[in-house]
Amino acid sequence: MDTQQISAPSRAPSAGVVHINIRLTDGYSIISNRLSQHRDMSLLAIGLGTHIQSLPAGRRIGVKALAAIFPESEARIAAALRELEHHGFLRRTRERVRGGRVATRTESYNHPEAAARRAEAGARAGAVATSARAIDPAPAPVRVPEREPAPAPAPVPVPASEPPVVREPDPAPRLVPSPAAPKPPPPPLPFPRRPSAPLFDEAARLLAGLQVSAPLFALSEVDVERLTPGVAAWLERGVRPDAVRGALTDDPPVPLRHPAKLLRHRLIALLPPPVPAAVPVVPLQNCDDCDRAFRSPVPGCCGECRDVRAYADDEPCLLGA
């Protein structure tokens, strides 16, 4: 009877992907997992970055050149290029080439963090070398002959019968001003930011009519002329005339001896804040390229079409390793 052969257990996982790899000798590229397994980029950006890193140096990678190869639209390709540039896998610079033209140079990075550290270390080394050349050599130290220390002075005996002198603290200065001190000037009366004749006329009529509803506030012609700018400032800030009249004449002191002074004090102390400016509404525009609506103060292109134009192939766009 033959002996039964026992097969070795399979190493393949019971679920998930199974890799069937064949050793490659040509036609392959080494891609870092920092790109292929990036969690913050879209699959389109990861795939486009993998394609760009597999290209030889000098190949065009503009939006129109990529859209002619792949089925994605120019807007999606431009958005993917913007993702790669945001995460450091692409870097676009402008430089002059032969003939005086300005070309866009695009650099592709397989390890953005290591490239940034290398550039920072090179800049730091250059700065250290520059500072070292700028520093003059230190002069030779000068020897000074040592001197013998001077003898300490003899202590002076203090009589034991003399008590220590205790000084009393100086009295605190008085903060009450003297009667002869000049008084500070009174605060200025409010004044409208945009004065106009109709505004001043309405404020003067309001002041002159206070004695109708509040007989205690009978003002002279001079008082009305002096207080008109303050009332005009209130009206300019959106306060209704009835509200101004109530705020100025409500609950007066008894007896009221100087109504004009009370009105001036209330115009200054109770001044309301200015009316906030209205938020401007950004109008709708039609994109010059895709004819879609977008909000902008000036006509032009939407954001996606601007990205397409930024990566357009109108100028040389070279890929640097």
Secondary structure, 3 states (H helix, E strand, C coil): CCCCCCCCCCCCCCCCCCCCCCCCCCCCCCCCHHHHCCCCCCHHHHHHHHHHHCCCCCCCCCHHHHHCCCCCCHHHHHHHHHHHHHCCCEEEEEEECHHHCEEEEEEECCCHHHHHHHHHHHHHHHHHHHHHHHCCCCCCCCCCCCCCCCCCCCCCCCCCCCCCCCCCCCCCCCCCCCCCCCCCCCCCCCCCCCCCHHHHHHHHHHHHCHHHHCCCCCCCHHHHHHHHHHHHHHHHCCCCHHHHHHHHHCCCCCCCCCHHHHHHHHHHHCCCCCCCCCCCCCCEEECCCCCCEEECCCCCCCHHHHHHHHCCCCCCEEEEC
